[in-house]
């Protein structure tokens, strides 16, 4: 665990941008996260049997789709509980990202942790989980915070360079940043790795034909 915390400390000091203060996200640098149940690492197969009790009670289909909470009308409470117990649960991270994008001011108004805090906790808790970094990058990408998104995508790529989805996401980001050559590099790599959609390649082709 110590090497993971060192990685996070180096990583957090290398990125400033608009990242939230760790204390706001209830992170004490150098200390493990704590929770009444868990917290458990979604990528640790030895802990998978601990997850259903949380997911069954809090991460229902309606919560994931942001239709309603399972323990209250607002799905935030169940997403919060899920991500405290399983900080890097990928589907819940994606859901809290969509929640913040749908209701951009709600958490701030209610003085609650927003999606970025949950992403900070996820990469702090499991610093070798490339998907958590990729999802953090995707969240920032959708907010058009492109430079920040690129750094998270690059960190994810350093942990796993054979993810077709990750290469496609980076390619889309480069395209949005106007870097068509790098977009094409990652588009080609994503196809080599089996990415099934052609949207990025078609965007690049149309751009070059103008």
C-alpha positions as CSV (number, residue, x, y, z in Angstrom):
1,X,0.0,0.0,0.0
2,X,2.9,2.4,0.8
3,X,4.1,2.4,-2.8
4,X,0.6,3.2,-4.0
5,X,0.4,6.1,-1.6
6,X,3.8,7.4,-2.8
7,X,2.5,7.1,-6.4
8,X,-0.5,9.2,-5.5
9,X,1.5,11.8,-3.7
10,X,3.8,12.2,-6.7
11,X,0.8,12.2,-9.0
12,X,-1.2,14.8,-7.1
13,X,1.8,17.1,-6.9
14,X,2.3,16.9,-10.7
15,X,-1.2,18.1,-11.5
16,X,-2.6,21.3,-10.2
17,X,-5.2,22.7,-12.5
18,X,-8.6,22.9,-10.8
19,X,-8.5,19.7,-8.8
20,X,-10.3,19.8,-5.5
21,X,-8.4,20.0,-2.2
22,X,-8.0,16.5,-0.8
23,X,-9.3,17.7,2.6
24,X,-12.6,18.7,0.9
25,X,-12.8,15.1,-0.5
26,X,-12.1,13.7,3.0
27,X,-8.7,12.4,2.0
28,X,-5.7,12.5,4.4
29,X,-2.6,12.1,2.4
30,X,-0.7,9.0,3.6
31,X,-3.6,7.5,5.3
32,X,-5.9,4.7,4.0
33,X,-9.6,5.5,3.4
34,X,-11.9,4.2,6.0
35,X,-15.6,3.3,6.1
36,X,-18.0,1.5,8.4
37,X,-18.3,-1.2,5.7
38,X,-15.1,-1.7,3.8
39,X,-13.8,0.1,1.8
40,X,-13.3,-2.7,-0.7
41,X,-11.3,-2.6,-4.0
42,X,-13.5,-3.5,-7.0
43,X,-10.4,-4.7,-8.9
44,X,-9.4,-7.1,-6.1
45,X,-10.9,-10.4,-6.9
46,X,-10.4,-11.6,-3.3
47,X,-12.8,-8.9,-2.2
48,X,-15.6,-9.5,-4.8
49,X,-17.7,-11.5,-2.4
50,X,-18.0,-8.4,-0.2
51,X,-19.6,-6.2,-2.9
52,X,-23.2,-7.7,-3.5
53,X,-24.5,-6.6,-0.1
54,X,-23.7,-3.0,-1.0
55,X,-24.7,-3.2,-4.7
56,X,-28.0,-5.0,-4.0
57,X,-29.1,-2.4,-1.4
58,X,-27.8,0.8,-2.9
59,X,-26.7,0.4,-6.6
60,X,-30.0,-0.6,-8.1
61,X,-30.9,-0.2,-11.8
62,X,-32.9,3.0,-10.9
63,X,-30.0,4.4,-9.0
64,X,-27.6,3.7,-11.9
65,X,-30.0,5.3,-14.4
66,X,-30.4,8.3,-12.0
67,X,-34.2,7.7,-12.0
68,X,-34.5,7.6,-8.2
69,X,-32.7,6.5,-5.1
70,X,-33.3,3.2,-3.4
71,X,-33.1,4.7,0.1
72,X,-34.4,8.2,-0.8
73,X,-35.9,10.0,-3.8
74,X,-32.5,11.4,-4.8
75,X,-30.0,8.8,-6.1
76,X,-27.1,10.7,-4.7
77,X,-27.3,9.1,-1.3
78,X,-27.1,5.6,-2.7
79,X,-24.2,6.6,-5.0
80,X,-22.5,8.2,-2.1
81,X,-22.8,5.0,0.0
82,X,-21.7,2.8,-2.8
83,X,-18.6,4.8,-3.5
84,X,-17.6,5.0,0.2
85,X,-17.9,1.3,0.5
86,X,-16.3,0.5,-3.0
87,X,-14.4,3.7,-3.9
88,X,-13.4,2.5,-7.4
89,X,-16.6,0.8,-8.4
90,X,-16.5,1.8,-12.1
91,X,-20.2,1.8,-12.8
92,X,-21.0,4.0,-9.8
93,X,-18.2,6.4,-10.8
94,X,-19.7,6.7,-14.2
95,X,-23.1,7.3,-12.7
96,X,-21.9,10.0,-10.3
97,X,-20.2,11.7,-13.2
98,X,-23.5,11.7,-15.1
99,X,-25.3,13.0,-12.0
100,X,-22.9,16.0,-11.7
101,X,-23.2,16.7,-15.4
102,X,-27.0,16.6,-15.2
103,X,-27.2,18.7,-12.0
104,X,-24.0,20.8,-12.1
105,X,-24.8,23.0,-9.1
106,X,-26.8,20.7,-6.8
107,X,-23.9,19.2,-4.8
108,X,-22.2,22.6,-4.3
109,X,-25.5,24.1,-3.2
110,X,-26.1,21.3,-0.7
111,X,-22.4,21.3,0.3
112,X,-21.9,17.7,-0.7
113,X,-19.0,16.0,-2.4
114,X,-19.2,16.1,-6.1
115,X,-18.0,13.7,-8.8
116,X,-14.5,15.0,-8.8
117,X,-14.1,14.2,-5.1
118,X,-15.3,10.6,-5.7
119,X,-12.8,10.3,-8.5
120,X,-10.0,11.7,-6.3
121,X,-10.9,9.1,-3.7
122,X,-11.0,6.3,-6.3
123,X,-7.5,7.0,-7.7
124,X,-6.1,7.5,-4.2
125,X,-7.6,4.3,-2.9
126,X,-6.6,2.2,-5.9
127,X,-3.8,4.0,-7.8
128,X,-3.2,1.1,-10.2
129,X,-6.8,1.0,-11.5
130,X,-6.5,2.4,-15.0
131,X,-10.2,2.5,-15.5
132,X,-10.7,4.9,-12.6
133,X,-8.2,7.3,-14.2
134,X,-9.9,6.8,-17.6
135,X,-13.3,7.6,-16.1
136,X,-11.9,10.7,-14.4
137,X,-10.4,11.8,-17.7
138,X,-13.8,11.2,-19.4
139,X,-15.6,13.3,-16.8
140,X,-13.2,16.2,-17.4
141,X,-13.3,15.6,-21.1
142,X,-17.1,16.1,-21.0
143,X,-16.6,19.3,-19.0
144,X,-14.3,20.5,-21.8
145,X,-11.4,20.7,-19.4
146,X,-9.2,19.1,-22.1
147,X,-5.7,19.6,-20.7
148,X,-6.7,18.1,-17.4
149,X,-8.5,15.2,-19.1
150,X,-5.4,14.5,-21.2
151,X,-3.2,14.0,-18.1
152,X,-5.6,11.5,-16.6
153,X,-5.9,9.6,-19.9
154,X,-2.1,9.5,-20.1
155,X,-1.9,8.1,-16.6
156,X,-4.5,5.5,-17.5
157,X,-2.4,4.7,-20.6
158,X,0.7,4.3,-18.5
159,X,-1.1,1.6,-16.5
160,X,-2.7,-0.2,-19.5
161,X,-1.7,0.6,-23.1
162,X,-3.9,-2.1,-24.7
163,X,-7.3,-0.8,-23.9
164,X,-9.2,-0.1,-27.1
165,X,-11.7,2.1,-25.3
166,X,-9.0,4.2,-23.7
167,X,-7.2,4.8,-27.0
168,X,-10.5,5.8,-28.6
169,X,-11.2,8.2,-25.8
170,X,-7.7,9.8,-26.1
171,X,-8.2,10.0,-29.8
172,X,-11.5,11.8,-29.4
173,X,-9.8,14.2,-26.9
174,X,-7.0,15.0,-29.3
175,X,-9.6,15.6,-32.1
176,X,-11.4,18.0,-29.8
177,X,-8.1,19.7,-29.1
178,X,-7.5,20.1,-32.8
179,X,-4.6,17.7,-32.9
180,X,-5.7,15.5,-35.8
181,X,-2.4,13.6,-36.2
182,X,-2.4,12.3,-32.6
183,X,-6.1,11.6,-32.9
184,X,-5.4,9.4,-35.9
185,X,-2.6,7.5,-34.1
186,X,-5.0,6.6,-31.3
187,X,-7.9,5.9,-33.6
188,X,-5.8,3.4,-35.6
189,X,-4.5,1.8,-32.3
190,X,-8.1,1.5,-31.0
191,X,-9.2,-0.3,-34.2
192,X,-6.1,-2.6,-34.0
193,X,-7.2,-3.5,-30.5
194,X,-10.7,-4.3,-31.6
195,X,-12.8,-1.2,-30.9
196,X,-16.1,-1.8,-32.7
197,X,-17.2,1.8,-33.7
198,X,-15.9,4.0,-36.5
199,X,-17.0,7.4,-35.2
200,X,-13.6,8.8,-34.5
201,X,-12.1,7.6,-37.8
202,X,-15.0,9.1,-39.7
203,X,-14.5,12.4,-37.9
204,X,-10.8,12.4,-38.8
205,X,-11.5,11.6,-42.4
206,X,-14.1,14.3,-42.7
207,X,-11.8,16.8,-41.1
208,X,-9.0,16.1,-43.6
209,X,-11.3,16.3,-46.5
210,X,-12.4,19.8,-45.8
